[in-house]
Amino acid sequence: MSEEVKVSKVEILKEGSHALRGTIVEELSPQFVAMCEDNCNVLKHHGSYQQDDRDFRGSDGKHYMFMVRSRIPGGRLTAQQVLTELDLCEEFGNGTLRITDRQGFQLHGVLKKDLRSAIKGINDAKLTTLGACGDVNRNVMCCPAPYKNNKVHQEMQDLANRLANHLRPRTSAYYEIWLKPQDGEEQDAEKVHEYLCTVPTGPEHVDEEPIYGKVYLPRKFKIGISLPEDSCIDVYAQDLGFLAVVENDQIIGYNILVGGSMGMTPANKKTFPAVAKRMAFCTPDQVIQVAEAIVKVQRDNGNREDRKQARMKYLVAAKGVEWFRKQTELYCGFPLADLHPTDVTGCDDHIGWHEQGDGKLFLGINVDNGRLKDEGDLRLKTGLRAVLRKYGMDCRNTALQGFILCDIDPSEKENINRMLAEHGIRSAEEWSIPRRLSIACPAYPTCGLAVTEAERAMPSVMDAIENVLAQNDLLGDRIAVHMTGCPNGCARPYSPDVGLVGKARNKYTIYLGGNTNCTRIGFLWQDMVPQEEIATRLAPIFSRYRNERQAGECFGDFCHRLGKEGLASA
């Protein structure tokens, strides 16, 4: 990188990391208590963040540990992969496995001495952590519904895999550090995945990254594939969204959406959350080229000086959609067609029993905030393990942190219902619709960016909100509530009906006026609201919605129509 170009410290670090090697191997040694800041930044590209347990910060310093994230395109899993992740969370983590709101898995509480074993264990199950974090394309999201004899769903899910594979980092550092057999270990060729590059010949080897280059992207990059009637993955929240256009049960192409992102820094007025902008249309055979071109436009034009301004949404906002389209066409080498009128019209949480299309059923299980654990009468981890061991069915993670069991013979429906109930796992009918649509980020105690609680606070917050909704006969309404412990917005809090964003310890900013389809950014309604007052503050708005809504009007649209001033009026 030229010295004349002013860049952030992280950019210099990436360029000098020898294709994401850094000195990670050296710092895995027991003599180091933790990894240095530079290696922590490199390590993210390998799918792991160094964290500390904030519940135990004290005079004896920080208790360091690692979060390890698996990249799972479209959330598609085998039973054995899920069972392996459940085993790993017990052997190396804190005993819980978390479904992310990008359809991945996260292990929490992994100690440095166990980091290699955890990552290798994930890869032995034919999953990977490479590219689950860092300045690269992250997990490619797609509707997880396992409909069979359905060309549209199958094509979208295949596309998610193809995009993930095409945009994967090529560095062999990942293999070197985590998977290459060490003394006494045997090589299993079947466990070396197709995405791994040739093992380097020496320590000075630097891998070629044909898409990312030496410094990778200016910031993280997210892709989602969606149907108009079911944007369950919040396609407008992605850096790059592909919205399928379907005619006669066939995908004729995709509307291309660019520049979505939920993160912001309240103290920095130049930052903002954004939903993606509609740009152009491409045919199915053009998608991979278009995606690569857009990644390269961001690579070469994104802000590398200020990481707070580095997401692609800021480039789209500064240059405009038409400029971005022209640049994409230059990198593609062909013109893009104009947008199709198709747009998002709905979403489905996929919870409950559904016909699969081949005579079998699938079952969507709501998982409160994605945490698979055994606690009290609810033994999610043990119950799912029992079902998967007995039936061995494929599975899916949803974008609302739910879990889908696939390929169920109708004759086994009642038996599976019984097994789940015995472990305290509630049926779809036992959850309110708002509860099924709610999600939260982990926040305390593991996330270093959190300023307050999210996942641990969300159940009691939703209990209080449900009480208010019940008083207004609204428990059956589609009202989505997303909560984060800081403004970075990992749980996409700026675009649902109700967004709760951590602002200070035990205090939140409330956003209203988004919608369940997450196609619109809400407005800041109230700031610095104590956690115990959230439901009370929302109560009069829910009451007005019950009494004043127009025919067919959802809660988010009602708030959007009235606006902040209208909601404040008597």
C-alpha positions in Angstrom: 0.0 0.0 0.0 1.4 3.4 -1.0 2.7 5.6 1.9 1.0 8.6 0.4 -2.4 7.1 1.1 -3.5 7.6 4.7 -5.0 4.4 6.1 -6.0 3.1 9.5 -3.7 1.0 11.7 -5.8 -2.1 10.9 -5.1 -1.7 7.1 -1.3 -1.6 7.8 -1.7 -4.6 10.0 -3.6 -6.7 7.4 -1.0 -5.9 4.7 1.8 -7.0 6.9 0.1 -10.1 8.3 1.5 -12.5 5.7 -1.9 -13.5 4.5 -3.5 -13.5 7.9 -0.8 -15.3 9.8 0.5 -12.6 12.0 2.2 -14.2 15.0 -0.9 -16.2 16.1 1.0 -19.5 16.3 3.6 -18.0 18.7 0.9 -16.4 20.9 -1.0 -19.7 21.2 1.9 -20.8 23.4 1.0 -21.2 27.1 3.6 -18.5 28.0 1.2 -15.8 26.7 -1.8 -15.1 28.9 -3.7 -13.5 26.0 -3.2 -12.4 22.4 -2.0 -8.9 21.6 -4.2 -6.4 19.9 -2.6 -7.0 16.5 -3.2 -10.7 16.5 -6.7 -10.2 17.8 -7.5 -8.2 14.7 -5.9 -10.9 12.4 -7.6 -13.7 14.4 -11.1 -12.3 13.5 -10.6 -13.5 9.9 -10.1 -17.0 11.3 -13.6 -16.8 12.9 -12.7 -16.0 16.5 -12.8 -13.0 18.8 -10.7 -12.7 22.0 -13.1 -11.7 24.8 -13.1 -11.7 28.6 -15.9 -12.6 31.1 -17.1 -9.2 32.3 -18.9 -10.8 35.2 -15.5 -11.6 36.7 -13.5 -8.5 36.0 -11.8 -7.5 39.2 -8.6 -6.9 41.0 -7.1 -10.0 39.5 -7.5 -8.6 36.0 -9.4 -10.0 33.0 -10.4 -13.6 32.5 -9.6 -14.1 28.8 -11.5 -16.4 26.6 -12.5 -16.7 22.9 -15.7 -16.8 20.9 -15.6 -19.2 17.9 -18.1 -18.7 15.1 -18.9 -21.2 12.4 -19.8 -20.1 9.0 -22.9 -22.0 7.8 -24.3 -20.8 4.4 -28.1 -20.7 4.6 -28.0 -22.3 8.0 -27.9 -25.8 6.5 -26.6 -28.5 8.8 -26.5 -32.3 9.2 -27.5 -33.9 12.5 -23.9 -34.9 13.1 -22.6 -31.4 12.6 -25.1 -30.1 15.2 -24.2 -32.9 17.6 -20.5 -32.1 17.1 -21.1 -28.4 17.9 -23.0 -29.4 21.0 -20.2 -31.7 22.1 -17.6 -28.9 21.5 -19.5 -26.4 23.5 -19.3 -28.8 26.5 -15.8 -29.9 26.0 -14.2 -26.5 25.2 -16.8 -23.8 25.8 -19.1 -22.6 28.5 -21.6 -25.4 28.0 -23.9 -23.5 25.7 -24.2 -23.2 21.9 -25.6 -20.1 20.3 -27.5 -19.8 17.1 -26.6 -16.4 15.5 -28.9 -14.1 13.7 -26.9 -14.8 10.6 -27.7 -18.5 10.7 -24.3 -19.6 12.2 -23.2 -21.1 15.5 -21.1 -19.6 18.2 -19.1 -21.2 20.9 -18.5 -19.0 23.9 -15.9 -19.3 26.7 -13.2 -21.2 24.8 -9.9 -20.9 26.5 -6.8 -20.1 24.5 -5.3 -23.5 25.3 -8.4 -25.1 23.6 -8.7 -22.8 20.7 -7.0 -25.0 18.1 -8.9 -28.1 19.3 -12.2 -26.3 19.0 -11.6 -24.9 15.5 -10.2 -28.3 14.4 -13.2 -30.0 15.8 -15.5 -27.8 13.8 -13.6 -28.5 10.7 -13.6 -32.2 11.4 -17.4 -32.0 11.1 -16.9 -30.4 7.6 -17.8 -26.9 8.8 -15.5 -23.9 9.0 -14.8 -20.8 10.9 -12.8 -19.2 8.1 -14.5 -16.0 7.0 -17.2 -16.1 9.7 -15.7 -12.8 11.0 -13.2 -10.2 9.8 -12.9 -7.9 6.8 -14.2 -10.4 4.2 -17.6 -11.7 3.1 -19.3 -13.2 6.1 -21.8 -16.0 6.2 -24.2 -15.9 3.2 -27.7 -15.9 4.4 -30.7 -17.6 2.7 -34.2 -18.7 3.5 -33.7 -22.0 5.4 -37.1 -23.5 4.7 -36.3 -27.1 3.5 -39.0 -27.3 0.9 -38.5 -30.3 -1.4 -39.5 -30.6 -5.1 -39.2 -26.8 -5.1 -36.8 -25.5 -7.7 -36.9 -21.9 -6.3 -35.8 -22.8 -2.8 -33.3 -25.3 -4.0 -31.7 -22.8 -6.4 -31.5 -20.1 -3.8 -29.8 -22.5 -1.2 -27.4 -23.7 -3.9 -26.6 -20.1 -4.7 -25.8 -19.4 -1.1 -23.2 -22.2 -1.1 -21.7 -21.1 -4.4 -21.4 -17.5 -3.3 -19.8 -18.5 0.0 -17.3 -20.8 -1.8 -16.5 -18.2 -4.5 -15.9 -15.4 -2.0 -14.0 -17.4 0.6 -10.5 -16.2 1.6 -7.9 -18.3 -0.2 -5.1 -18.0 2.4 -3.6 -21.2 3.5 -2.8 -19.7 6.9 -6.0 -21.1 8.2 -4.9 -24.7 7.4 -1.4 -24.0 8.7 -2.5 -22.7 12.1 -5.5 -24.8 12.9 -5.7 -28.0 10.8 -2.2 -29.0 9.7 -1.2 -32.2 11.6 1.1 -31.6 14.5 3.5 -34.0 16.1 1.7 -37.3 16.7 -1.4 -36.4 14.7 -2.5 -38.3 11.6 -3.6 -36.6 8.4 -7.1 -37.4 7.2 -7.4 -36.3 3.6 -11.2 -36.3 3.7 -11.2 -33.6 6.4 -9.1 -31.2 4.3 -11.9 -29.1 2.7 -12.1 -28.1 -0.9 -11.6 -24.4 0.0 -8.2 -25.0 1.5 -5.2 -24.0 -0.6 -1.9 -25.8 -1.1 0.1 -26.0 2.1 2.8 -23.3 1.9 6.4 -24.4 1.3 8.0 -22.1 3.9 7.4 -19.3 6.5 7.9 -16.5 3.9 5.0 -17.8 1.7 2.3 -15.2 1.2 -0.9 -16.5 -0.5 -2.6 -14.9 -3.5 -6.0 -13.4 -2.8 -7.5 -12.9 -6.3 -10.6 -11.2 -5.1 -9.6 -9.5 -1.8 -5.9 -8.6 -2.5 -3.3 -8.2 0.3 -5.5 -6.0 2.5 -8.8 -7.7 2.1 -11.9 -5.4 2.4 -12.1 -2.1 4.3 -14.7 -3.6 6.6 -17.0 -6.7 7.0 -19.3 -7.5 4.2 -22.7 -9.3 4.3 -24.8 -11.0 1.7 -28.4 -12.3 1.8 -30.7 -14.1 -0.7 -34.4 -13.7 -0.3 -37.8 -14.2 -1.7 -40.2 -11.3 -2.0 -43.0 -13.0 0.1 -40.5 -14.3 2.6 -37.6 -12.0 3.5 -36.9 -14.0 6.7 -33.2 -13.1 6.4 -33.9 -9.3 6.3 -32.5 -8.8 2.8 -32.6 -5.0 3.1 -30.2 -5.2 6.0 -27.4 -6.7 3.9 -24.4 -5.0 2.2 -25.5 -6.9 -0.8 -29.0 -8.4 -1.2 -30.3 -10.6 -4.0 -34.1 -10.6 -4.1 -35.4 -13.4 -6.3 -37.9 -12.6 -9.1 -40.0 -15.6 -9.7 -42.3 -16.3 -12.7 -44.1 -19.6 -13.3 -42.3 -21.2 -10.4 -38.9 -20.3 -11.8 -36.3 -17.7 -10.8 -35.8 -15.4 -13.8 -33.4 -13.2 -12.0 -32.6 -11.1 -8.9 -33.1 -7.5 -8.0 -29.8 -6.3 -6.6 -29.9 -4.3 -3.4 -26.7 -2.5 -2.1 -25.7 -0.7 1.0 -27.6 -2.1 3.9 -26.0 -2.1 7.4 -27.3 -1.7 10.9 -24.2 -0.4 12.8 -23.7 3.2 14.0 -21.8 5.3 16.6 -24.1 7.8 18.3 -21.3 10.2 19.1 -20.2 10.2 15.4 -22.9 12.0 13.4 -21.4 10.8 10.2 -22.5 7.2 11.0 -26.0 5.8 10.6 -27.9 2.6 10.1 -29.2 2.1 6.6 -31.4 -0.3 4.6 -30.1 -1.3 1.2 -31.0 0.7 -2.0 -32.5 -1.0 -5.0 -29.9 -0.8 -7.8 -30.4 -3.1 -10.8 -31.5 -6.6 -12.0 -29.3 -9.5 -13.0 -30.0 -13.0 -14.4 -29.2 -16.1 -12.4 -26.1 -16.9 -14.5 -24.8 -13.4 -13.7 -25.1 -13.5 -9.9 -21.6 -14.7 -9.1 -19.9 -12.2 -11.4 -22.1 -9.4 -10.0 -21.3 -10.3 -6.4 -17.6 -10.4 -7.1 -17.7 -7.1 -9.0 -19.5 -5.4 -6.1 -17.0 -6.8 -3.6 -14.2 -5.3 -5.7 -15.9 -1.9 -6.0 -16.0 -1.8 -2.2 -12.5 -3.2 -2.0 -11.1 -0.4 -4.2 -13.3 2.5 -3.2 -14.3 1.9 0.4 -12.9 4.1 3.2 -9.7 2.6 4.5 -8.8 5.6 6.7 -11.7 5.6 9.1 -13.2 2.2 10.0 -16.3 3.9 11.3 -16.9 5.0 7.8 -15.7 1.9 6.1 -18.9 -0.2 5.5 -20.2 -0.2 1.9 -23.3 1.8 2.9 -21.2 5.0 3.3 -19.7 4.5 -0.2 -23.2 4.1 -1.7 -24.5 7.1 0.2 -21.6 9.3 -0.8 -21.4 8.3 -4.5 -25.0 7.5 -5.2 -26.6 4.3 -6.6 -26.1 5.3 -10.2 -22.4 5.7 -9.7 -22.2 2.4 -7.9 -24.1 0.7 -10.7 -21.8 2.0 -13.3 -18.7 0.9 -11.3 -20.3 -2.5 -10.9 -20.8 -2.8 -14.7 -17.2 -1.8 -15.3 -16.0 -4.6 -13.0 -18.5 -7.1 -14.5 -17.8 -6.2 -18.0 -21.5 -6.2 -19.0 -24.4 -3.8 -18.5 -27.0 -4.6 -15.8 -30.7 -4.5 -16.6 -33.1 -2.1 -14.8 -34.9 -3.2 -11.7 -37.9 -5.5 -11.8 -40.9 -4.1 -9.9 -40.8 -7.1 -7.5 -40.1 -6.1 -3.9 -40.4 -7.5 -0.4 -43.9 -8.2 0.8 -43.6 -10.4 3.8 -41.5 -12.8 6.0 -42.0 -16.1 7.8 -40.3 -17.3 11.0 -40.8 -20.9 9.9 -41.7 -22.0 13.5 -44.1 -24.9 13.9 -45.0 -27.9 11.8 -45.0 -27.5 8.0 -45.5 -29.8 5.0 -42.1 -30.2 3.3 -43.4 -31.0 -0.2 -42.2 -34.6 -0.5 -44.7 -36.2 1.9 -42.5 -35.4 4.9 -42.7 -32.6 7.5 -40.3 -30.1 9.0 -40.6 -28.5 12.4 -39.4 -25.0 13.4 -38.5 -24.7 17.0 -38.3 -21.2 18.6 -35.1 -20.7 20.6 -35.3 -17.7 22.9 -32.4 -15.5 21.7 -30.7 -18.5 20.1 -29.1 -20.0 23.2 -29.1 -23.8 23.2 -28.6 -24.7 26.9 -30.1 -26.7 29.7 -31.5 -24.5 32.5 -34.1 -25.5 35.0 -37.1 -27.3 33.4 -36.0 -26.2 29.9 -33.4 -28.6 28.6 -33.0 -27.5 25.0 -29.6 -29.0 24.5 -30.4 -32.4 25.9 -33.8 -32.5 24.1 -32.4 -31.7 20.7 -29.5 -34.1 21.2 -32.0 -36.9 22.0 -34.1 -36.2 18.9 -31.0 -35.9 16.6 -29.5 -39.1 17.9 -32.7 -41.0 17.4 -33.7 -39.6 14.0 -30.5 -38.2 12.5 -32.4 -35.6 10.4 -30.8 -32.6 8.6 -31.3 -29.3 10.3 -31.4 -25.5 9.6 -30.6 -22.4 11.6 -33.0 -19.4 11.0 -32.2 -15.7 10.9 -34.5 -15.3 13.9 -32.3 -17.6 15.9 -34.7 -20.6 15.6 -33.9 -24.2 14.7 -35.5 -26.4 12.1 -35.7 -30.2 12.1 -36.1 -31.5 8.5 -37.3 -34.7 6.8 -39.7 -35.9 9.5 -42.0 -38.8 8.7 -45.6 -37.8 9.6 -45.9 -41.0 11.7 -43.2 -39.6 14.0 -44.8 -36.2 14.6 -46.4 -37.1 17.9 -43.4 -38.9 19.2 -41.2 -35.9 18.5 -43.7 -33.6 20.1 -43.6 -35.8 23.2 -39.8 -35.9 23.3 -39.5 -32.2 23.1 -42.3 -31.6 25.7 -40.5 -33.9 28.1 -37.5 -31.6 27.9 -39.6 -28.5 28.5 -39.3 -27.4 24.8 -42.5 -25.4 24.0 -44.5 -25.8 20.8 -45.1 -23.0 18.4 -48.6 -22.5 19.8 -47.2 -21.8 23.3 -45.2 -18.8 22.0 -46.7 -15.4 21.2 -46.0 -14.1 17.7 -44.0 -11.1 19.1 -41.9 -13.5 21.1 -41.2 -15.7 18.1 -40.1 -12.6 16.1 -37.8 -11.3 18.9 -34.1 -11.6 18.8 -31.1 -10.2 20.8 -27.4 -10.1 20.6 -25.2 -11.7 23.3 -23.9 -8.5 24.9 -22.9 -9.0 28.5 -20.9 -10.8 29.7 -18.9 -11.8 26.7 -19.0 -9.0 24.2 -16.4 -6.3 24.8 -18.4 -3.7 22.9 -21.6 -4.1 25.0 -22.6 -1.2 27.2 -25.5 -3.1 28.8 -27.4 -6.3 28.7 -29.3 -7.7 25.8 -29.7 -11.5 25.6 -29.9 -11.9 29.4 -32.4 -9.0 29.7 -34.5 -9.8 26.7 -36.7 -12.6 28.3 -37.9 -10.3 31.2 -38.3 -7.4 28.8 -40.4 -9.5 26.5 -42.4 -10.9 29.5 -43.4 -7.3 30.3 -44.1 -6.3 26.7 -46.3 -9.4 26.3 -48.3 -8.4 29.4 -49.0 -5.0 27.8 -49.8 -6.6 24.5 -52.2 -9.1 26.1 -54.0 -6.2 27.8 -54.6 -4.8 24.4 -55.5 -8.0 22.6 -52.3 -7.8 20.5 -50.5 -11.0 21.3 -51.5 -12.4 17.9 -50.1 -9.4 16.0 -46.9 -9.5 14.1 -44.8 -7.1 16.1 -41.0 -7.7 16.0 -38.7 -6.5 18.8 -35.0 -6.6 18.4 -32.5 -5.8 21.2 -28.8 -5.0 21.3 -26.4 -4.2 24.1 -24.8 -1.4 22.1 -25.4 0.7 18.9 -23.4 -1.6 16.6 -26.7 -3.2 15.8 -25.7 -6.9 15.5 -29.4 -8.0 16.1 -30.6 -5.5 13.4 -32.5 -3.3 15.9 -33.0 -0.2 13.7 -35.4 -1.7 11.2 -38.0 -3.8 13.1 -41.3 -2.5 14.6 -39.5 -1.9 17.9 -35.8 -1.6 18.3 -34.1 -1.5 21.7 -30.4 -0.3 21.6 -28.2 -0.2 24.6 -27.1 3.3 25.4 -25.7 3.1 29.0 -25.8 0.5 31.8 -29.4 -0.6 32.2 -30.6 2.1 29.7 -31.8 1.8 26.1 -32.8 3.9 23.1 -36.2 2.9 21.8 -36.7 3.0 18.0 -40.2 2.8 16.4 -41.5 2.9 12.9 -39.6 0.1 11.2 -41.5 -3.0 10.2 -41.5 -6.7 10.5 -40.1 -7.1 7.0 -37.2 -4.8 8.0 -37.4 -2.7 4.9 -37.3 0.7 6.6 -35.2 2.4 9.3 -37.2 3.4 12.4 -37.0 6.7 14.2 -35.5 7.4 17.6 -38.5 7.7 19.9 -37.1 7.8 23.4 -33.6 7.8 24.7 -32.0 6.6 28.0 -35.0 4.5 29.0 -34.4 2.2 32.0 -34.8 -1.4 31.3 -37.7 -1.8 33.8 -39.6 1.0 32.1 -39.5 -0.2 28.5 -42.9 -1.9 28.5 -44.5 0.9 30.5 -43.3 3.5 28.0 -44.6 1.4 25.1 -48.0 0.8 26.7 -49.8 3.9 25.5 -48.4 3.4 22.0 -49.8 -0.1 21.9 -53.1 1.2 23.2 -53.3 3.9 20.5 -52.4 1.3 17.9 -55.3 -0.9 19.0 -57.7 2.0 18.9 -56.5 4.1 15.9 -54.9 1.8 13.4 -56.2 1.7 9.9 -57.5 -1.5 8.2 -54.7 -3.9 7.7 -52.1 -1.6 9.2 -49.3 -3.2 11.1 -47.7 -1.7 14.3 -44.6 -0.4 12.5 -46.6 1.2 9.7 -48.9 2.8 12.3 -45.9 4.4 14.1 -44.3 5.4 10.8 -47.5 7.1 9.7 -47.9 9.1 12.9 -44.2 9.8 13.3 -42.5 10.9 16.5 -44.6 14.0 16.9 -47.8 12.3 16.2 -47.1 9.6 18.8 -46.2 12.3 21.3 -49.6 14.0 20.9 -52.5 13.1 23.2 
